Amino acid sequence: MPFARALLALLTLMPYVVEGQATNEPAAGAVFAVAYVETQAKQADAGSAALARYRSAVERQPGCLAVELFAQTERPGHFAVVETWRDQTAFDGRDAGAKRELTASLASIRVSDYDERPYKPLTLAPKKAAGAERRSVFVIAHVDVAPNSQAPMLLQQLAAASRQELGNLRFDVLQHAMRGNHFTVIEQWRDQDALDAHVATVHARAYRDALQPLTGSPLDERVYSPVGR
């Protein structure tokens, strides 16, 4: 049996359990929106401030559970936004005023439009507390594969195995609401050393080996830091 297939077979035997909870049970009815926007590098602070105002406005809306802002490490002006909503009704009822204000604030400094896509949970688990979260490292990856039945299984197995690592604080996988072959993976690691150890694990290497033939482009995986309040 080829090496990658042998490792993948081992992964299928690993339990989907972290801290006594099933990791393949998503929050019932939760809806997510993942967006990316890029500003001029010299205007990164202005972009961050505009997004922070947007976060404050959206978090006050009924049904909004969280708005997370991330800035790409060592690439000033590159941002990601992850919104979590209680259900589809709350998501559909968003007040458009906050988005209009954000668009106006970014109009003169952006170099890409605000690109937002709807997602549903594929696999989520409770976040783990960290003693030094300011050192934690976030990785957000966009996985785009040819339509098939293997990618969701591979991502669920990777999440289950990765959550058992001591340095992992979060490993969520979201699936596009309309295009089932598009996924967003959100990882949080205790520090850079924990992330470096993760990418060298057997399960991470097996995932990459198995996923590579299914993708039409290199894995779009980027390192971020949270935008503070």
C-alpha positions as CSV (number, residue, x, y, z in Angstrom):
1,M,0.0,0.0,0.0
2,P,1.5,3.4,-0.9
3,F,2.8,5.5,2.1
4,A,0.1,8.2,1.9
5,R,-2.8,5.6,1.7
6,A,-1.3,3.7,4.6
7,L,-1.2,6.8,6.8
8,L,-4.7,7.8,5.7
9,A,-6.0,4.3,6.7
10,L,-4.5,4.9,10.2
11,L,-6.3,8.2,10.5
12,T,-9.7,6.6,9.9
13,L,-9.2,4.7,13.1
14,M,-8.7,7.8,15.3
15,P,-11.7,8.8,17.4
16,Y,-13.6,12.1,16.9
17,V,-13.4,13.0,20.6
18,V,-11.8,16.0,22.3
19,E,-12.3,16.7,26.0
20,G,-15.3,14.2,26.0
21,Q,-17.1,16.0,23.2
22,A,-17.8,14.7,19.6
23,T,-15.9,16.9,17.2
24,N,-18.0,16.2,14.2
25,E,-21.2,17.7,15.7
26,P,-21.5,21.3,14.4
27,A,-23.4,24.0,16.3
28,A,-27.0,23.5,15.3
29,G,-28.1,25.9,12.6
30,A,-25.0,28.2,12.9
31,V,-24.2,30.3,9.8
32,F,-20.8,31.8,9.0
33,A,-19.5,34.5,6.7
34,V,-15.8,34.6,5.7
35,A,-14.5,37.7,4.0
36,Y,-11.2,38.9,2.7
37,V,-10.1,42.5,1.9
38,E,-6.8,44.1,1.1
39,T,-5.8,47.7,1.6
40,Q,-2.7,49.6,0.6
41,A,0.1,48.5,2.8
42,K,0.7,52.1,4.1
43,Q,-3.0,52.3,5.0
44,A,-3.1,49.1,7.0
45,D,-3.8,50.9,10.3
46,A,-6.7,52.8,8.7
47,G,-8.1,49.5,7.3
48,S,-7.8,47.9,10.7
49,A,-9.6,50.8,12.3
50,A,-12.4,50.6,9.8
51,L,-12.8,46.9,10.3
52,A,-12.8,47.3,14.0
53,R,-15.7,49.8,13.8
54,Y,-17.5,47.3,11.5
55,R,-17.0,44.6,14.1
56,S,-18.4,46.8,16.9
57,A,-21.5,47.6,14.9
58,V,-22.2,44.1,13.7
59,E,-21.7,42.5,17.1
60,R,-24.6,44.5,18.5
61,Q,-27.0,43.1,16.0
62,P,-29.5,40.4,17.1
63,G,-28.3,36.9,16.4
64,C,-24.6,37.8,15.9
65,L,-22.5,35.5,18.0
66,A,-19.0,36.8,17.0
67,V,-17.0,38.8,14.6
68,E,-13.4,37.9,14.4
69,L,-10.8,40.1,12.6
70,F,-7.4,38.9,11.5
71,A,-4.4,40.6,9.9
72,Q,-2.1,38.5,7.8
73,T,1.3,38.2,9.3
74,E,4.1,40.1,7.5
75,R,1.7,41.3,4.8
76,P,0.3,44.7,6.0
77,G,-3.1,45.5,4.7
78,H,-4.3,41.9,4.2
79,F,-7.3,41.1,6.4
80,A,-9.7,38.2,7.0
81,V,-13.1,38.5,8.8
82,V,-15.1,35.6,10.2
83,E,-18.6,36.2,11.3
84,T,-20.7,33.7,13.3
85,W,-24.5,34.0,13.3
86,R,-27.0,32.0,15.4
87,D,-29.0,30.8,12.3
88,Q,-29.9,31.7,8.8
89,T,-32.7,34.0,9.8
90,A,-30.3,36.1,11.9
91,F,-27.8,36.1,9.1
92,D,-30.4,37.2,6.5
93,G,-31.6,39.9,8.8
94,R,-28.3,41.7,9.1
95,D,-28.5,45.5,9.1
96,A,-26.8,46.5,5.8
97,G,-25.8,49.9,7.3
98,A,-22.6,48.6,8.9
99,K,-21.5,47.1,5.6
100,R,-22.2,50.4,3.7
101,E,-20.2,52.3,6.2
102,L,-17.3,49.9,6.0
103,T,-17.4,50.0,2.2
104,A,-17.3,53.8,2.3
105,S,-14.4,53.8,4.7
106,L,-12.3,51.4,2.6
107,A,-13.2,53.0,-0.8
108,S,-10.1,55.2,-1.1
109,I,-7.6,52.8,0.5
110,R,-8.5,49.3,-0.7
111,V,-6.8,47.4,-3.4
112,S,-9.3,44.6,-3.5
113,D,-13.0,44.6,-2.9
114,Y,-14.6,43.1,0.3
115,D,-15.1,39.5,-0.8
116,E,-17.6,37.7,1.5
117,R,-18.8,34.1,1.1
118,P,-21.4,32.2,3.1
119,Y,-20.4,29.0,5.0
120,K,-21.9,26.3,7.2
121,P,-20.0,24.2,9.8
122,L,-18.4,20.9,8.7
123,T,-16.7,20.2,12.0
124,L,-16.4,22.4,15.1
125,A,-15.2,21.8,18.6
126,P,-15.1,24.0,21.8
127,K,-12.2,26.3,21.9
128,K,-9.5,25.6,24.5
129,A,-8.3,28.2,26.9
130,A,-4.8,29.4,26.6
131,G,-2.5,30.9,29.2
132,A,-0.8,33.2,26.8
133,E,-3.2,33.8,23.9
134,R,-1.3,36.9,22.7
135,R,1.4,34.5,21.5
136,S,-1.0,32.2,19.7
137,V,-0.8,31.8,15.9
138,F,-3.8,31.6,13.6
139,V,-3.8,29.8,10.3
140,I,-6.7,30.3,7.8
141,A,-6.7,28.1,4.7
142,H,-8.9,28.0,1.7
143,V,-9.3,24.5,0.3
144,D,-10.7,24.2,-3.2
145,V,-11.0,20.7,-4.7
146,A,-12.7,19.0,-7.5
147,P,-16.2,17.8,-6.5
148,N,-15.8,14.5,-4.8
149,S,-16.7,12.7,-1.6
150,Q,-13.2,12.4,-0.1
151,A,-12.3,16.0,0.9
152,P,-14.9,16.4,3.7
153,M,-13.7,13.1,5.2
154,L,-10.0,14.1,4.9
155,L,-10.7,17.5,6.6
156,Q,-12.7,15.9,9.4
157,Q,-10.0,13.4,10.1
158,L,-7.3,16.1,10.1
159,A,-9.4,18.2,12.5
160,A,-10.0,15.3,14.8
161,A,-6.3,14.4,14.9
162,S,-5.0,17.9,15.2
163,R,-7.3,18.8,18.1
164,Q,-5.5,16.1,20.1
165,E,-2.2,17.9,19.8
166,L,-1.1,19.7,23.0
167,G,-0.4,22.9,21.2
168,N,-3.8,23.2,19.4
169,L,-6.4,25.6,20.7
170,R,-8.8,25.5,17.8
171,F,-9.4,23.6,14.6
172,D,-12.7,24.5,12.8
173,V,-13.6,23.5,9.3
174,L,-16.3,25.4,7.4
175,Q,-18.0,24.3,4.1
176,H,-19.3,26.8,1.5
177,A,-23.1,27.0,1.8
178,M,-23.6,26.6,-2.0
179,R,-20.3,25.1,-3.4
180,G,-19.7,22.0,-1.4
181,N,-16.2,21.6,-2.8
182,H,-14.9,24.8,-1.1
183,F,-13.8,24.9,2.5
184,T,-12.3,27.3,5.0
185,V,-10.1,25.9,7.8
186,I,-9.4,28.1,10.9
187,E,-6.6,26.9,13.2
188,Q,-5.3,28.4,16.4
189,W,-2.0,27.2,17.9
190,R,-0.4,28.0,21.2
191,D,2.7,29.5,19.6
192,Q,4.9,29.2,16.5
193,D,6.6,26.2,17.9
194,A,3.3,24.4,18.2
195,L,2.4,25.2,14.6
196,D,5.8,24.0,13.4
197,A,5.4,20.8,15.3
198,H,1.9,20.3,13.8
199,V,3.0,20.6,10.2
200,A,5.5,17.8,10.8
201,T,3.1,15.3,12.3
202,V,2.1,12.1,10.6
203,H,-1.5,13.2,10.2
204,A,-0.7,16.6,8.7
205,R,1.6,15.0,6.2
206,A,-0.9,12.3,5.4
207,Y,-3.6,14.9,4.8
208,R,-1.5,16.9,2.4
209,D,-0.4,13.8,0.5
210,A,-4.0,12.7,0.1
211,L,-5.4,16.1,-0.7
212,Q,-2.9,17.1,-3.3
213,P,-4.3,15.0,-6.2
214,L,-7.7,16.5,-5.5
215,T,-6.8,20.1,-5.8
216,G,-6.3,22.3,-8.9
217,S,-3.9,24.7,-7.2
218,P,-1.4,24.9,-4.3
219,L,-3.0,24.9,-0.8
220,D,-3.9,28.5,0.1
221,E,-2.8,28.5,3.7
222,R,-1.9,31.8,5.4
223,V,-0.8,32.8,8.9
224,Y,-2.7,35.6,10.7
225,S,-2.7,37.4,14.0
226,P,-6.0,38.7,15.6
227,V,-6.8,42.4,15.4
228,G,-7.2,43.6,18.9
229,R,-9.9,45.8,20.4
